[in-house]
Amino acid sequence: SSSLTGSIRLEEKSMNKLTHARLKELLRYEPETGDFVWLISTDRRIRFGASAGSINHNGYRIIKIDYRRYRANRLAWFYQTGAWPFADVDHRDLNRSNNVWTNLREATRSQNRANIGVQRNNKLGVKGVSRRGDRYQVQITAGGVKRHIGTFNTQEEASAAYVAAAIEAFGKFARSA
């Protein structure tokens, strides 16, 4: 959505400003729980030892540092590696607020989009499959390119074809449901 895109752009502009040393001066990241904890009290709302950030309308934990907003998953990556992620930080379990270190992985935008579940508006409840008359059509988008996989007699055949195409296109990022 455009508000999400705007939020990402704001974050990208501010990435250059926050240093690894400043992040570690202000916050402690707990990889086993995914929590960030304040190490100093910066004002009356931020207390030493308090949990940092809040969940936004898209389900991401957002932490404000030096008047700039950051997604906690990206801060976790920066905290642990000392480098900003090259693109996205994907949540393996799809839970945008679960920032446990083992749940996070660097991903291209295409890989991150591959790791989403079935959309709410999907009438069949099967990812990548749509009904065309009395048959089932399979399409997949990888790297911004939409590919027609085929048309099948049953929903099960179509679903299996999507899963195979997703594994080929996205490997460990493939999600079929």
N, C-alpha and C positions, 0 to 999 in steps of 0.2 A: 504494500500500500504506500501511498505517497507520504504519509506521516512516518512510516517506518523508514522509508528511504531518506527522508529529511533527518531523522534521528541518526541514521548511519553516517550520513554526510557530516553532521555536526561532530560525531565521534571521530571520524577520520581526520577532520581538521585539527582536533584537539590531541590526537595521538602523539604528535611530535612534541607537544608541550610537557606531557607527563614523563618524567624519567623513572627508570627502574628504582633508583635510590630513593626518590621522593615517594613512590608507591610503598616501598618497604618501610619507610619512615612513618607513614600514616596508618598503614593497614597490615594485619597479619592474615594470610590466607591459610585455611585449614583444608588441605587436599582431601582428607578422608570424609569430611562433611560438606565441603563446597562453600563453607561460610567465610565471610570476611569480617574481621573484628577490628574496631578502631584501637590504635595504640596510643593516641593522644586525644585530648579534648580540644577541639578547634573552636567550638562555640557552645552556647547553652543547649543546643539540640544534639550535639555529638559528644558523647561521653566515652572515656577510656573503658574498654572492655565491652562496649555495646556492639551489637550486630550492625553491620553497615548495609545501607541501601534499602530499597523497597521494590516491590513487583509492579511493573508498568502494565498498561492495558493489553500488551501483546504477550505477557507472561514472562518477560525477562526481568531479572534483578538488575536494577540500575543504581549505580553508586556515584554520588556527586563528589568530585575532588577538585578543590581550587576553582569552584564555580563552573566546572565542566562535568557533563554526564558521560558515564562509561557503562557499558554492559559488563556485568560481573564475569561472564564467560570469557570475554576478551581480556579483562584484567587478570583473571586466573592464568590464562596462557602467558601473558606478559610477566606476571609474578614468577611463574615456574621456570620459564625459559629465558627471560631477559630480553626477549624480542617480541614485537607486535606480530600477530598472525599475518600471513601473507594475504589471506582473503577472509574466509568465514571460520568461526569456531562452531562446530556441529555438536549437538547433544545426541549421543547414541540412542538414548531412551526416549527422545522427542520431548522430554520435560524441560522447557526453557529455563526453569528456575533451579534445576538440579545441576549445580556446578561442581560436583565431585570430580576430582581430577581424572579418574578413570572413565568418566562419562563424556569427557571432552576430547575432541580431535580436530585438527586443522582440516579444512575442506575448501575446495573451490565452490563457487556459487552453484554450479551444476550438481556437484556431489551433495551439497547441503540440501538442495531441492529434491534430490533422489531419496533422501532419508526423511520423507514425510509420509504420514499415513494416508488412508483413503479420505478424500475431501468430503465434507458434510453434504455437499450438493450432489454427490455421486449416487445416482439412482440405483445402480446395480450393487454398490458396496464392494466393487472390485477395482483395484487400481489399474489404470491404463486401458480399461476395457469399456467400450460403449456399444449399445445395441444399434444395429442397422437392419431394419426390417426383421426378418426371422433369424438373422445371423449376428455374430459378435465381432466387432472390429477392434484391433489392438494397435495403439500408437505409443511411442515413447519419445521424449524430448531429452537429448543429451548434448551438452555443449551449445545450447541454444538452437539446435537443429531438430525439428520434428521428423521422425521416421515412421512410416507405415509398416507395421510388422506383418499384418495379414488379417484375413477375415476367416472366422471359424464357425462351425456348426453349433458348438456348445459353449456355454460360459466357462466351463472347466477347462476346455482346450485353449480358449482365449487367455484365461488366467495363467495357465502353464506357459504359454508363449510369452506373455508379458514378463513373468518371473525370469525366464531364460534370457530374454533381451536385457532386462534390468541388471542381472548378474554380469552379463557380458559388458554392458556399458558402464556400470558403476562399481562392480566388485563388492568390496566390503560395505559400501554405502547403499547398496540396493535394499529396498524395502518394498515388499509386495502387499502388505496389508496396513 
